[in-house]
Structures are given as structure tokens and as C-alpha cells.
Amino acid sequence: MSNTMGIASAFVLSSLFMSPFAIAEESQTFVAQKSARAAAFEQYQSEMTAKAHGAAQTPQASAIQAKPTVEKDS
């Protein structure tokens, strides 16, 4: 009997602890914050992709310019 009451009380307490999270997911503020975080993350990803793309292009250009030109004496 006490085991059943312990399980029931654990279930009731866990549902009470989780109810604010369920309410928060439905609020307009939560939705706005989540979309703002998603937009900031997408912007960060595009900036890092552009930065990586730019860094990949730079060594190729400098490698071509770094080659010395050797002229033959005639």
C-alpha cells in the first residue's frame, strides 16, 4: 500500500514540477524568444560559413603570389 502511495505522490509531484514548462511553451513570450534565438543562430551560422569560405580562398591567392619568378640570364 505504501509503495503505491509513494509512486502516486511521485507522479503528482513530477506533474506539478513540469506544469510551468508546459505553460511556458504555449506563451507568446516563449515563442518570441525561441524565434529570436533561432534567427540569431542562423545569422551566426551564415557569418561563420562566409568567414570559413573567405579563409579558404585567401591561402590559394597568397600561394600563387608567393611564388618567386626566376628570370634566366641570356
C-alpha positions as CSV (number, residue, x, y, z in Angstrom):
1,M,0.0,0.0,0.0
2,S,2.8,2.5,0.9
3,N,4.6,1.6,-2.3
4,T,1.5,2.6,-4.3
5,M,1.2,5.8,-2.4
6,G,4.8,6.6,-3.0
7,I,4.5,6.1,-6.7
8,A,1.3,8.1,-6.9
9,S,2.9,11.0,-4.9
10,A,6.0,10.9,-7.1
11,F,3.7,11.2,-10.2
12,V,1.7,14.1,-8.7
13,L,4.9,16.0,-7.7
14,S,6.5,15.4,-11.1
15,S,3.5,16.7,-12.9
16,L,3.4,19.8,-10.6
17,F,7.1,20.5,-11.4
18,M,6.6,20.0,-15.1
19,S,3.5,22.1,-15.5
20,P,5.3,25.5,-15.6
21,F,7.3,24.2,-18.6
22,A,4.2,23.1,-20.4
23,I,2.6,26.6,-19.8
24,A,5.8,28.4,-20.9
25,E,5.8,26.6,-24.2
26,E,2.4,28.0,-25.0
27,S,3.1,31.6,-24.0
28,Q,3.8,34.3,-26.7
29,T,6.9,35.4,-24.9
30,F,8.4,32.0,-25.0
31,V,7.6,31.7,-28.7
32,A,9.1,35.1,-29.5
33,Q,12.3,34.3,-27.5
34,K,12.6,31.0,-29.3
35,S,12.3,32.5,-32.7
36,A,14.8,35.3,-31.8
37,R,17.3,32.7,-30.7
38,A,16.7,30.7,-33.9
39,A,17.2,33.8,-36.0
40,A,20.4,34.7,-34.1
41,F,21.7,31.2,-34.6
42,E,21.0,31.2,-38.3
43,Q,22.8,34.6,-38.7
44,Y,25.8,33.3,-36.7
45,Q,25.9,30.2,-38.9
46,S,25.9,32.2,-42.1
47,E,28.6,34.5,-40.8
48,M,30.8,31.6,-39.8
49,T,30.2,30.0,-43.2
50,A,31.2,33.2,-45.0
51,K,34.2,33.6,-42.8
52,A,35.3,30.0,-43.5
53,H,34.7,30.4,-47.2
54,G,36.8,33.6,-47.1
55,A,39.6,31.9,-45.2
56,A,39.6,29.0,-47.7
57,Q,40.0,31.5,-50.6
58,T,42.9,33.5,-49.0
59,P,45.6,30.8,-48.9
60,Q,45.1,30.0,-52.6
61,A,45.6,33.6,-53.6
62,S,48.6,34.0,-51.4
63,A,50.2,30.8,-52.6
64,I,50.1,32.0,-56.1
65,Q,51.6,35.4,-55.2
66,A,54.3,33.8,-53.0
67,K,56.0,32.0,-55.9
68,P,59.1,33.9,-57.0
69,T,59.6,34.5,-60.6
70,V,63.1,33.3,-61.8
71,E,64.4,35.0,-64.9
72,K,67.1,33.4,-66.9
73,D,70.2,35.4,-67.9
74,S,70.8,35.4,-71.7
